Amino acid sequence: MTRKIELEYPYNERWRSGYLVTNKENRKTLILFNSCHDRSSTQYARYLLAVKLGRFLTNEETVDHIDNDKTNNSLDNLQILSRADNVRKECKKPDVRLVCPVCGKVFYKTATQLRGRKHKAERNQICCSRECGGKYKYLGL
């Protein structure tokens, strides 16, 4: 699906027209056009943040979808991250959801925090706090 859009500043200073293209994964790309020999493209989310800020984003700035849904281009779901921060976010493993065997509280630990204790996590033997951990040992659970 392609539709022409009216470009806003700063893009309208450099490009004559823009065409919004949606791919089969429902992600949007903006095709920027001056002539057959002078074309470019940018992700629609990048365009939206540039318009909001009133400037082009630098090559070191990436646009991140906070909720990790690349089709959600709502401005409150977009943030600028450095390339390094974006790579860190993409590589981060999701937190592991645990339930305290003493008080029943739901809490989360990172994979790094569980290193060497995965077997305890699988058997629900990790407590949410030192206090619950002491009770757990005292009760002999």
N, CA, C and O atoms as a GROMACS GRO file, in nm:
protein
  564
    1MET      N    1   0.084  -0.118   0.000
    1MET     CA    2   0.000   0.000   0.000
    1MET      C    3   0.089   0.125   0.000
    1MET      O    4   0.180   0.137   0.082
    2THR      N    5   0.062   0.215  -0.090
    2THR     CA    6   0.140   0.339  -0.101
    2THR      C    7   0.045   0.457  -0.104
    2THR      O    8  -0.058   0.455  -0.172
    3ARG      N    9   0.082   0.561  -0.030
    3ARG     CA   10   0.003   0.684  -0.038
    3ARG      C   11   0.094   0.805  -0.024
    3ARG      O   12   0.191   0.803   0.052
    4LYS      N   13   0.061   0.909  -0.096
    4LYS     CA   14   0.140   1.032  -0.093
    4LYS      C   15   0.105   1.109   0.033
    4LYS      O   16  -0.011   1.116   0.072
    5ILE      N   17   0.208   1.166   0.096
    5ILE     CA   18   0.183   1.249   0.215
    5ILE      C   19   0.246   1.386   0.195
    5ILE      O   20   0.340   1.402   0.117
    6GLU      N   21   0.194   1.483   0.264
    6GLU     CA   22   0.248   1.619   0.264
    6GLU      C   23   0.362   1.622   0.364
    6GLU      O   24   0.342   1.605   0.484
    7LEU      N   25   0.483   1.645   0.314
    7LEU     CA   26   0.601   1.645   0.402
    7LEU      C   27   0.601   1.769   0.492
    7LEU      O   28   0.558   1.877   0.452
    8GLU      N   29   0.651   1.748   0.614
    8GLU     CA   30   0.662   1.857   0.710
    8GLU      C   31   0.809   1.891   0.734
    8GLU      O   32   0.898   1.815   0.694
    9TYR      N   33   0.833   2.006   0.798
    9TYR     CA   34   0.968   2.050   0.829
    9TYR      C   35   1.035   1.948   0.921
    9TYR      O   36   0.970   1.902   1.015
   10PRO      N   37   1.157   1.913   0.900
   10PRO     CA   38   1.259   1.964   0.810
   10PRO      C   39   1.261   1.895   0.673
   10PRO      O   40   1.335   1.938   0.584
   11TYR      N   41   1.184   1.790   0.655
   11TYR     CA   42   1.188   1.714   0.530
   11TYR      C   43   1.140   1.793   0.410
   11TYR      O   44   1.190   1.774   0.300
   12ASN      N   45   1.043   1.884   0.430
   12ASN     CA   46   0.992   1.961   0.316
   12ASN      C   47   1.093   2.064   0.265
   12ASN      O   48   1.074   2.121   0.158
   13GLU      N   49   1.199   2.089   0.341
   13GLU     CA   50   1.305   2.179   0.296
   13GLU      C   51   1.395   2.111   0.193
   13GLU      O   52   1.454   2.178   0.108
   14ARG      N   53   1.406   1.980   0.202
   14ARG     CA   54   1.501   1.907   0.116
   14ARG      C   55   1.433   1.822   0.008
   14ARG      O   56   1.492   1.795  -0.096
   15TRP      N   57   1.309   1.779   0.034
   15TRP     CA   58   1.241   1.686  -0.058
   15TRP      C   59   1.111   1.745  -0.108
   15TRP      O   60   1.040   1.814  -0.035
   16ARG      N   61   1.079   1.716  -0.235
   16ARG     CA   62   0.956   1.767  -0.297
   16ARG      C   63   0.834   1.689  -0.254
   16ARG      O   64   0.730   1.748  -0.225
   17SER      N   65   0.846   1.557  -0.248
   17SER     CA   66   0.729   1.476  -0.214
   17SER      C   67   0.771   1.351  -0.137
   17SER      O   68   0.886   1.308  -0.141
   18GLY      N   69   0.673   1.294  -0.068
   18GLY     CA   70   0.697   1.173   0.010
   18GLY      C   71   0.584   1.074  -0.010
   18GLY      O   72   0.467   1.112  -0.020
   19TYR      N   73   0.621   0.947  -0.014
   19TYR     CA   74   0.523   0.840  -0.032
   19TYR      C   75   0.539   0.740   0.082
   19TYR      O   76   0.647   0.686   0.104
   20LEU      N   77   0.432   0.718   0.154
   20LEU     CA   78   0.433   0.625   0.266
   20LEU      C   79   0.401   0.485   0.214
   20LEU      O   80   0.296   0.463   0.153
   21VAL      N   81   0.493   0.392   0.239
   21VAL     CA   82   0.480   0.254   0.192
   21VAL      C   83   0.470   0.163   0.314
   21VAL      O   84   0.548   0.176   0.408
   22THR      N   85   0.375   0.071   0.311
   22THR     CA   86   0.360  -0.027   0.418
   22THR      C   87   0.398  -0.163   0.364
   22THR      O   88   0.344  -0.208   0.263
   23ASN      N   89   0.492  -0.230   0.432
   23ASN     CA   90   0.534  -0.362   0.383
   23ASN      C   91   0.442  -0.471   0.438
   23ASN      O   92   0.348  -0.442   0.512
   24LYS      N   93   0.469  -0.595   0.402
   24LYS     CA   94   0.380  -0.705   0.441
   24LYS      C   95   0.381  -0.731   0.592
   24LYS      O   96   0.290  -0.797   0.643
   25GLU      N   97   0.482  -0.680   0.663
   25GLU     CA   98   0.486  -0.693   0.809
   25GLU      C   99   0.422  -0.573   0.878
   25GLU      O  100   0.428  -0.560   1.001
   26ASN      N  101   0.359  -0.484   0.799
   26ASN     CA  102   0.288  -0.365   0.846
   26ASN      C  103   0.382  -0.257   0.899
   26ASN      O  104   0.339  -0.170   0.974
   27ARG      N  105   0.511  -0.261   0.861
   27ARG     CA  106   0.605  -0.155   0.896
   27ARG      C  107   0.604  -0.049   0.788
   27ARG      O  108   0.589  -0.080   0.670
   28LYS      N  109   0.619   0.076   0.829
   28LYS     CA  110   0.606   0.187   0.735
   28LYS      C  111   0.741   0.250   0.702
   28LYS      O  112   0.825   0.273   0.790
   29THR      N  113   0.760   0.276   0.573
   29THR     CA  114   0.879   0.343   0.522
   29THR      C  115   0.834   0.463   0.441
   29THR      O  116   0.733   0.457   0.371
   30LEU      N  117   0.909   0.572   0.451
   30LEU     CA  118   0.878   0.692   0.375
   30LEU      C  119   0.977   0.704   0.260
   30LEU      O  120   1.098   0.714   0.282
   31ILE      N  121   0.925   0.702   0.137
   31ILE     CA  122   1.008   0.722   0.018
   31ILE      C  123   1.012   0.871  -0.010
   31ILE      O  124   0.907   0.934  -0.028
   32LEU      N  125   1.132   0.929  -0.015
   32LEU     CA  126   1.150   1.072  -0.038
   32LEU      C  127   1.193   1.092  -0.183
   32LEU      O  128   1.278   1.019  -0.234
   33PHE      N  129   1.133   1.192  -0.248
   33PHE     CA  130   1.147   1.202  -0.393
   33PHE      C  131   1.166   1.347  -0.436
   33PHE      O  132   1.090   1.434  -0.397
   34ASN      N  133   1.271   1.371  -0.518
   34ASN     CA  134   1.288   1.498  -0.589
   34ASN      C  135   1.278   1.475  -0.739
   34ASN      O  136   1.210   1.548  -0.811
   35SER      N  137   1.347   1.370  -0.785
   35SER     CA  138   1.343   1.332  -0.926
   35SER      C  139   1.377   1.184  -0.936
   35SER      O  140   1.405   1.119  -0.835
   36CYS      N  141   1.375   1.131  -1.056
   36CYS     CA  142   1.408   0.989  -1.074
   36CYS      C  143   1.548   0.955  -1.027
   36CYS      O  144   1.575   0.842  -0.988
   37HIS      N  145   1.637   1.053  -1.030
   37HIS     CA  146   1.777   1.030  -0.993
   37HIS      C  147   1.808   1.082  -0.852
   37HIS      O  148   1.920   1.063  -0.804
   38ASP      N  149   1.713   1.144  -0.787
   38ASP     CA  150   1.734   1.201  -0.654
   38ASP      C  151   1.624   1.152  -0.561
   38ASP      O  152   1.523   1.219  -0.538
   39ARG      N  153   1.646   1.029  -0.509
   39ARG     CA  154   1.548   0.967  -0.420
   39ARG      C  155   1.619   0.911  -0.298
   39ARG      O  156   1.740   0.887  -0.300
   40SER      N  157   1.542   0.892  -0.192
   40SER     CA  158   1.594   0.829  -0.072
   40SER      C  159   1.475   0.772   0.006
   40SER      O  160   1.360   0.785  -0.037
   41SER      N  161   1.505   0.710   0.118
   41SER     CA  162   1.396   0.660   0.203
   41SER      C  163   1.440   0.666   0.348
   41SER      O  164   1.559   0.674   0.379
   42THR      N  165   1.343   0.664   0.437
   42THR     CA  166   1.369   0.662   0.580
   42THR      C  167   1.253   0.590   0.648
   42THR      O  168   1.142   0.586   0.596
   43GLN      N  169   1.280   0.535   0.763
   43GLN     CA  170   1.171   0.473   0.838
   43GLN      C  171   1.074   0.581   0.883
   43GLN      O  172   1.115   0.691   0.920
   44TYR      N  173   0.946   0.550   0.880
   44TYR     CA  174   0.843   0.648   0.916
   44TYR      C  175   0.859   0.696   1.060
   44TYR      O  176   0.836   0.813   1.088
   45ALA      N  177   0.898   0.608   1.150
   45ALA     CA  178   0.918   0.647   1.290
   45ALA      C  179   1.028   0.753   1.300
   45ALA      O  180   1.016   0.846   1.379
   46ARG      N  181   1.133   0.738   1.222
   46ARG     CA  182   1.243   0.836   1.221
   46ARG      C  183   1.193   0.971   1.170
   46ARG      O  184   1.228   1.076   1.224
   47TYR      N  185   1.111   0.967   1.067
   47TYR     CA  186   1.050   1.090   1.012
   47TYR      C  187   0.966   1.159   1.120
   47TYR      O  188   0.978   1.280   1.140
   48LEU      N  189   0.882   1.082   1.189
   48LEU     CA  190   0.794   1.140   1.290
   48LEU      C  191   0.871   1.211   1.401
   48LEU      O  192   0.835   1.321   1.442
   49LEU      N  193   0.978   1.148   1.450
   49LEU     CA  194   1.058   1.211   1.556
   49LEU      C  195   1.131   1.334   1.504
   49LEU      O  196   1.143   1.434   1.576
   50ALA      N  197   1.180   1.331   1.382
   50ALA     CA  198   1.248   1.447   1.325
   50ALA      C  199   1.152   1.566   1.313
   50ALA      O  200   1.189   1.679   1.343
   51VAL      N  201   1.030   1.538   1.270
   51VAL     CA  202   0.929   1.644   1.259
   51VAL      C  203   0.898   1.700   1.398
   51VAL      O  204   0.887   1.821   1.415
   52LYS      N  205   0.883   1.612   1.497
   52LYS     CA  206   0.853   1.656   1.634
   52LYS      C  207   0.965   1.745   1.688
   52LYS      O  208   0.938   1.846   1.753
   53LEU      N  209   1.091   1.706   1.662
   53LEU     CA  210   1.206   1.782   1.713
   53LEU      C  211   1.239   1.903   1.627
   53LEU      O  212   1.309   1.993   1.672
   54GLY      N  213   1.190   1.905   1.502
   54GLY     CA  214   1.218   2.016   1.412
   54GLY      C  215   1.360   2.011   1.355
   54GLY      O  216   1.415   2.115   1.317
   55ARG      N  217   1.419   1.891   1.347
   55ARG     CA  218   1.554   1.875   1.292
   55ARG      C  219   1.572   1.732   1.245
   55ARG      O  220   1.502   1.641   1.289
   56PHE      N  221   1.667   1.714   1.153
   56PHE     CA  222   1.702   1.578   1.112
   56PHE      C  223   1.775   1.509   1.225
   56PHE      O  224   1.849   1.573   1.299
   57LEU      N  225   1.756   1.380   1.239
   57LEU     CA  226   1.830   1.303   1.338
   57LEU      C  227   1.970   1.275   1.284
   57LEU      O  228   1.989   1.262   1.163
   58THR      N  229   2.067   1.266   1.373
   58THR     CA  230   2.205   1.238   1.331
   58THR      C  231   2.219   1.089   1.300
   58THR      O  232   2.131   1.009   1.331
   59ASN      N  233   2.331   1.055   1.239
   59ASN     CA  234   2.359   0.914   1.210
   59ASN      C  235   2.379   0.832   1.337
   59ASN      O  236   2.361   0.710   1.335
   60GLU      N  237   2.415   0.897   1.446
   60GLU     CA  238   2.436   0.826   1.572
   60GLU      C  239   2.306   0.807   1.651
   60GLU      O  240   2.305   0.734   1.750
   61GLU      N  241   2.199   0.871   1.609
   61GLU     CA  242   2.071   0.860   1.678
   61GLU      C  243   1.984   0.755   1.608
   61GLU      O  244   1.966   0.758   1.487
   62THR      N  245   1.931   0.664   1.687
   62THR     CA  246   1.838   0.565   1.634
   62THR      C  247   1.703   0.584   1.701
   62THR      O  248   1.695   0.635   1.813
   63VAL      N  249   1.598   0.545   1.632
   63VAL     CA  250   1.463   0.554   1.688
   63VAL      C  251   1.426   0.416   1.742
   63VAL      O  252   1.435   0.315   1.673
   64ASP      N  253   1.386   0.416   1.867
   64ASP     CA  254   1.350   0.291   1.935
   64ASP      C  255   1.201   0.291   1.964
   64ASP      O  256   1.145   0.392   2.009
   65HIS      N  257   1.137   0.178   1.940
   65HIS     CA  258   0.997   0.158   1.979
   65HIS      C  259   0.999   0.103   2.121
   65HIS      O  260   1.043  -0.010   2.143
   66ILE      N  261   0.952   0.180   2.216
   66ILE     CA  262   0.961   0.145   2.358
   66ILE      C  263   0.897   0.010   2.386
   66ILE      O  264   0.953  -0.070   2.461
   67ASP      N  265   0.779  -0.016   2.327
   67ASP     CA  266   0.710  -0.142   2.353
   67ASP      C  267   0.757  -0.256   2.262
   67ASP      O  268   0.700  -0.365   2.264
   68ASN      N  269   0.861  -0.230   2.183
   68ASN     CA  270   0.920  -0.328   2.089
   68ASN      C  271   0.826  -0.368   1.976
   68ASN      O  272   0.855  -0.463   1.903
   69ASP      N  273   0.714  -0.299   1.959
   69ASP     CA  274   0.622  -0.323   1.847
   69ASP      C  275   0.658  -0.225   1.736
   69ASP      O  276   0.625  -0.107   1.743
   70LYS      N  277   0.726  -0.274   1.634
   70LYS     CA  278   0.776  -0.188   1.525
   70LYS      C  279   0.664  -0.128   1.440
   70LYS      O  280   0.691  -0.040   1.358
   71THR      N  281   0.541  -0.172   1.459
   71THR     CA  282   0.429  -0.114   1.386
   71THR      C  283   0.359  -0.004   1.465
   71THR      O  284   0.272   0.065   1.411
   72ASN      N  285   0.394   0.014   1.592
   72ASN     CA  286   0.333   0.115   1.677
   72ASN      C  287   0.415   0.244   1.668
   72ASN      O  288   0.510   0.263   1.743
   73ASN      N  289   0.377   0.332   1.575
   73ASN     CA  290   0.450   0.456   1.553
   73ASN      C  291   0.391   0.574   1.628
   73ASN      O  292   0.410   0.689   1.588
   74SER      N  293   0.321   0.548   1.736
   74SER     CA  294   0.269   0.655   1.820
   74SER      C  295   0.387   0.732   1.881
   74SER      O  296   0.483   0.670   1.926
   75LEU      N  297   0.380   0.864   1.882
   75LEU     CA  298   0.493   0.944   1.931
   75LEU      C  299   0.531   0.911   2.075
   75LEU      O  300   0.648   0.918   2.112
   76ASP      N  301   0.432   0.876   2.158
   76ASP     CA  302   0.466   0.842   2.297
   76ASP      C  303   0.530   0.704   2.309
   76ASP      O  304   0.573   0.666   2.418
   77ASN      N  305   0.538   0.630   2.200
   77ASN     CA  306   0.605   0.500   2.199
   77ASN      C  307   0.745   0.508   2.136
   77ASN      O  308   0.814   0.406   2.129
   78LEU      N  309   0.786   0.626   2.091
   78LEU     CA  310   0.914   0.641   2.024
   78LEU      C  311   1.012   0.717   2.112
   78LEU      O  312   0.976   0.813   2.180
   79GLN      N  313   1.138   0.672   2.109
   79GLN     CA  314   1.243   0.742   2.182
   79GLN      C  315   1.371   0.735   2.100
   79GLN      O  316   1.390   0.645   2.019
   80ILE      N  317   1.459   0.833   2.124
   80ILE     CA  318   1.588   0.833   2.057
   80ILE      C  319   1.688   0.764   2.147
   80ILE      O  320   1.699   0.794   2.266
   81LEU      N  321   1.763   0.669   2.089
   81LEU     CA  322   1.871   0.601   2.160
   81LEU      C  323   1.998   0.611   2.075
   81LEU      O  324   1.992   0.621   1.953
   82SER      N  325   2.112   0.608   2.143
   82SER     CA  326   2.237   0.598   2.068
   82SER      C  327   2.243   0.459   2.007
   82SER      O  328   2.170   0.370   2.049
   83ARG      N  329   2.328   0.441   1.909
   83ARG     CA  330   2.341   0.309   1.846
   83ARG      C  331   2.380   0.204   1.952
   83ARG      O  332   2.327   0.094   1.952
   84ALA      N  333   2.473   0.240   2.041
   84ALA     CA  334   2.518   0.146   2.144
   84ALA      C  335   2.404   0.108   2.238
   84ALA      O  336   2.387  -0.010   2.271
   85ASP      N  337   2.324   0.207   2.281
   85ASP     CA  338   2.212   0.178   2.371
   85ASP      C  339   2.106   0.093   2.301
   85ASP      O  340   2.045   0.006   2.364
   86ASN      N  341   2.084   0.118   2.173
   86ASN     CA  342   1.986   0.040   2.098
   86ASN      C  343   2.030  -0.106   2.086
   86ASN      O  344   1.948  -0.197   2.099
   87VAL      N  345   2.159  -0.128   2.061
   87VAL     CA  346   2.211  -0.265   2.052
   87VAL      C  347   2.198  -0.333   2.188
   87VAL      O  348   2.158  -0.449   2.195
   88ARG      N  349   2.230  -0.261   2.296
   88ARG     CA  350   2.216  -0.317   2.431
   88ARG      C  351   2.073  -0.358   2.458
   88ARG      O  352   2.048  -0.466   2.513
   89LYS      N  353   1.978  -0.273   2.420
   89LYS     CA  354   1.837  -0.304   2.444
   89LYS      C  355   1.793  -0.427   2.363
   89LYS      O  356   1.722  -0.513   2.415
   90GLU      N  357   1.836  -0.435   2.239
   90GLU     CA  358   1.798  -0.548   2.154
   90GLU      C  359   1.857  -0.679   2.203
   90GLU      O  360   1.796  -0.785   2.188
   91CYS      N  361   1.976  -0.672   2.262
   91CYS     CA  362   2.045  -0.795   2.307
   91CYS      C  363   2.004  -0.838   2.447
   91CYS      O  364   2.034  -0.951   2.488
   92LYS      N  365   1.937  -0.750   2.522
   92LYS     CA  366   1.899  -0.782   2.660
   92LYS      C  367   1.798  -0.896   2.661
   92LYS      O  368   1.697  -0.894   2.592
   93LYS      N  369   1.828  -0.995   2.742
   93LYS     CA  370   1.736  -1.107   2.757
   93LYS      C  371   1.621  -1.064   2.847
   93LYS      O  372   1.642  -0.984   2.939
   94PRO      N  373   1.502  -1.114   2.824
   94PRO     CA  374   1.388  -1.075   2.909
   94PRO      C  375   1.408  -1.124   3.052
   94PRO      O  376   1.470  -1.228   3.075
   95ASP      N  377   1.354  -1.048   3.146
   95ASP     CA  378   1.362  -1.088   3.286
   95ASP      C  379   1.279  -1.214   3.309
   95ASP      O  380   1.180  -1.240   3.240
   96VAL      N  381   1.323  -1.292   3.408
   96VAL     CA  382   1.256  -1.418   3.442
   96VAL      C  383   1.154  -1.388   3.553
   96VAL      O  384   1.188  -1.327   3.654
   97ARG      N  385   1.030  -1.430   3.533
   97ARG     CA  386   0.924  -1.409   3.632
   97ARG      C  387   0.932  -1.521   3.734
   97ARG      O  388   0.933  -1.639   3.698
   98LEU      N  389   0.937  -1.483   3.862
   98LEU     CA  390   0.943  -1.580   3.972
   98LEU      C  391   0.834  -1.550   4.074
   98LEU      O  392   0.784  -1.438   4.082
   99VAL      N  393   0.798  -1.652   4.152
   99VAL     CA  394   0.701  -1.636   4.260
   99VAL      C  395   0.769  -1.682   4.388
   99VAL      O  396   0.821  -1.793   4.396
  100CYS      N  397   0.769  -1.596   4.489
  100CYS     CA  398   0.834  -1.628   4.616
  100CYS      C  399   0.762  -1.747   4.682
  100CYS      O  400   0.640  -1.743   4.698
  101PRO      N  401   0.836  -1.852   4.720
  101PRO     CA  402   0.772  -1.969   4.782
  101PRO      C  403   0.722  -1.943   4.924
  101PRO      O  404   0.645  -2.022   4.977
  102VAL      N  405   0.765  -1.833   4.986
  102VAL     CA  406   0.723  -1.802   5.124
  102VAL      C  407   0.601  -1.710   5.126
  102VAL      O  408   0.499  -1.743   5.186
  103CYS      N  409   0.612  -1.594   5.058
  103CYS     CA  410   0.502  -1.496   5.066
  103CYS      C  411   0.413  -1.494   4.942
  103CYS      O  412   0.306  -1.432   4.945
  104GLY      N  413   0.453  -1.559   4.833
  104GLY     CA  414   0.372  -1.565   4.712
  104GLY      C  415   0.384  -1.442   4.623
  104GLY      O  416   0.313  -1.431   4.523
  105LYS      N  417   0.473  -1.349   4.657
  105LYS     CA  418   0.492  -1.227   4.579
  105LYS      C  419   0.558  -1.260   4.444
  105LYS      O  420   0.650  -1.342   4.438
  106VAL      N  421   0.510  -1.196   4.337
  106VAL     CA  422   0.571  -1.211   4.205
  106VAL      C  423   0.685  -1.111   4.195
  106VAL      O  424   0.668  -0.993   4.228
  107PHE      N  425   0.802  -1.156   4.151
  107PHE     CA  426   0.917  -1.069   4.133
  107PHE      C  427   0.997  -1.115   4.013
  107PHE      O  428   0.973  -1.224   3.960
  108TYR      N  429   1.091  -1.033   3.968
  108TYR     CA  430   1.167  -1.061   3.847
  108TYR      C  431   1.317  -1.056   3.873
  108TYR      O  432   1.365  -0.975   3.952
  109LYS      N  433   1.389  -1.143   3.806
  109LYS     CA  434   1.535  -1.145   3.811
  109LYS      C  435   1.586  -1.153   3.667
  109LYS      O  436   1.520  -1.209   3.579
  110THR      N  437   1.704  -1.097   3.645
  110THR     CA  438   1.765  -1.109   3.513
  110THR      C  439   1.832  -1.246   3.503
  110THR      O  440   1.857  -1.312   3.604
  111ALA      N  441   1.861  -1.287   3.382
  111ALA     CA  442   1.930  -1.414   3.359
  111ALA      C  443   2.066  -1.412   3.428
  111ALA      O  444   2.111  -1.515   3.480
  112THR      N  445   2.133  -1.298   3.430
  112THR     CA  446   2.263  -1.286   3.496
  112THR      C  447   2.249  -1.308   3.647
  112THR      O  448   2.334  -1.373   3.707
  113GLN      N  449   2.144  -1.255   3.708
  113GLN     CA  450   2.122  -1.273   3.851
  113GLN      C  451   2.094  -1.419   3.886
  113GLN      O  452   2.119  -1.462   3.998
  114LEU      N  453   2.044  -1.495   3.791
  114LEU     CA  454   2.011  -1.636   3.815
  114LEU      C  455   2.123  -1.731   3.775
  114LEU      O  456   2.110  -1.853   3.790
  115ARG      N  457   2.234  -1.676   3.724
  115ARG     CA  458   2.344  -1.761   3.679
  115ARG      C  459   2.387  -1.855   3.793
  115ARG      O  460   2.416  -1.810   3.904
  116GLY      N  461   2.391  -1.982   3.764
  116GLY     CA  462   2.430  -2.082   3.864
  116GLY      C  463   2.316  -2.123   3.956
  116GLY      O  464   2.334  -2.214   4.037
  117ARG      N  465   2.202  -2.060   3.944
  117ARG     CA  466   2.088  -2.094   4.030
  117ARG      C  467   1.963  -2.125   3.947
  117ARG      O  468   1.852  -2.121   3.999
  118LYS      N  469   1.983  -2.157   3.820
  118LYS     CA  470   1.868  -2.188   3.734
  118LYS      C  471   1.788  -2.306   3.787
  118LYS      O  472   1.665  -2.306   3.781
  119HIS      N  473   1.858  -2.406   3.838
  119HIS     CA  474   1.788  -2.524   3.891
  119HIS      C  475   1.697  -2.486   4.008
  119HIS      O  476   1.589  -2.544   4.024
  120LYS      N  477   1.741  -2.390   4.090
  120LYS     CA  478   1.656  -2.344   4.202
  120LYS      C  479   1.536  -2.267   4.149
  120LYS      O  480   1.425  -2.278   4.203
  121ALA      N  481   1.557  -2.188   4.045
  121ALA     CA  482   1.445  -2.112   3.987
  121ALA      C  483   1.341  -2.207   3.928
  121ALA      O  484   1.221  -2.185   3.943
  122GLU      N  485   1.388  -2.313   3.863
  122GLU     CA  486   1.296  -2.409   3.803
  122GLU      C  487   1.214  -2.483   3.908
  122GLU      O  488   1.102  -2.524   3.882
  123ARG      N  489   1.272  -2.500   4.028
  123ARG     CA  490   1.201  -2.570   4.137
  123ARG      C  491   1.132  -2.473   4.233
  123ARG      O  492   1.085  -2.513   4.339
  124ASN      N  493   1.126  -2.343   4.194
  124ASN     CA  494   1.064  -2.239   4.276
  124ASN      C  495   1.126  -2.232   4.416
  124ASN      O  496   1.055  -2.232   4.516
  125GLN      N  497   1.259  -2.226   4.422
  125GLN     CA  498   1.330  -2.220   4.549
  125GLN      C  499   1.405  -2.089   4.567
  125GLN      O  500   1.501  -2.084   4.644
  126ILE      N  501   1.365  -1.985   4.498
  126ILE     CA  502   1.431  -1.855   4.512
  126ILE      C  503   1.330  -1.759   4.573
  126ILE      O  504   1.216  -1.747   4.526
  127CYS      N  505   1.372  -1.690   4.678
  127CYS     CA  506   1.283  -1.599   4.750
  127CYS      C  507   1.300  -1.455   4.702
  127CYS      O  508   1.400  -1.420   4.641
  128CYS      N  509   1.200  -1.374   4.732
  128CYS     CA  510   1.198  -1.235   4.686
  128CYS      C  511   1.287  -1.143   4.769
  128CYS      O  512   1.326  -1.037   4.721
  129SER      N  513   1.320  -1.182   4.892
  129SER     CA  514   1.399  -1.096   4.980
  129SER      C  515   1.481  -1.180   5.078
  129SER      O  516   1.462  -1.302   5.087
  130ARG      N  517   1.570  -1.117   5.149
  130ARG     CA  518   1.648  -1.187   5.251
  130ARG      C  519   1.557  -1.234   5.365
  130ARG      O  520   1.575  -1.341   5.423
  131GLU      N  521   1.460  -1.150   5.394
  131GLU     CA  522   1.366  -1.187   5.501
  131GLU      C  523   1.294  -1.317   5.467
  131GLU      O  524   1.288  -1.408   5.550
  132CYS      N  525   1.239  -1.327   5.347
  132CYS     CA  526   1.171  -1.450   5.306
  132CYS      C  527   1.271  -1.565   5.293
  132CYS      O  528   1.238  -1.680   5.323
  133GLY      N  529   1.394  -1.535   5.249
  133GLY     CA  530   1.496  -1.638   5.240
  133GLY      C  531   1.528  -1.699   5.375
  133GLY      O  532   1.547  -1.821   5.386
  134GLY      N  533   1.533  -1.615   5.480
  134GLY     CA  534   1.556  -1.665   5.617
  134GLY      C  535   1.442  -1.752   5.663
  134GLY      O  536   1.464  -1.856   5.725
  135LYS      N  537   1.319  -1.711   5.635
  135LYS     CA  538   1.202  -1.792   5.672
  135LYS      C  539   1.202  -1.923   5.596
  135LYS      O  540   1.165  -2.026   5.652
  136TYR      N  541   1.243  -1.921   5.471
  136TYR     CA  542   1.246  -2.039   5.387
  136TYR      C  543   1.342  -2.142   5.448
  136TYR      O  544   1.309  -2.260   5.457
  137LYS      N  545   1.459  -2.096   5.489
  137LYS     CA  546   1.558  -2.189   5.549
  137LYS      C  547   1.509  -2.237   5.685
  137LYS      O  548   1.525  -2.354   5.718
  138TYR      N  549   1.450  -2.148   5.765
  138TYR     CA  550   1.400  -2.181   5.898
  138TYR      C  551   1.289  -2.288   5.890
  138TYR      O  552   1.285  -2.382   5.970
  139LEU      N  553   1.200  -2.272   5.794
  139LEU     CA  554   1.088  -2.365   5.778
  139LEU      C  555   1.132  -2.495   5.713
  139LEU      O  556   1.058  -2.593   5.714
  140GLY      N  557   1.253  -2.497   5.657
  140GLY     CA  558   1.306  -2.618   5.596
  140GLY      C  559   1.235  -2.654   5.468
  140GLY      O  560   1.222  -2.772   5.434
  141LEU      N  561   1.188  -2.554   5.397
  141LEU     CA  562   1.118  -2.580   5.269
  141LEU      C  563   1.213  -2.616   5.159
  141LEU      O  564   1.171  -2.640   5.046
   0.00000   0.00000   0.00000
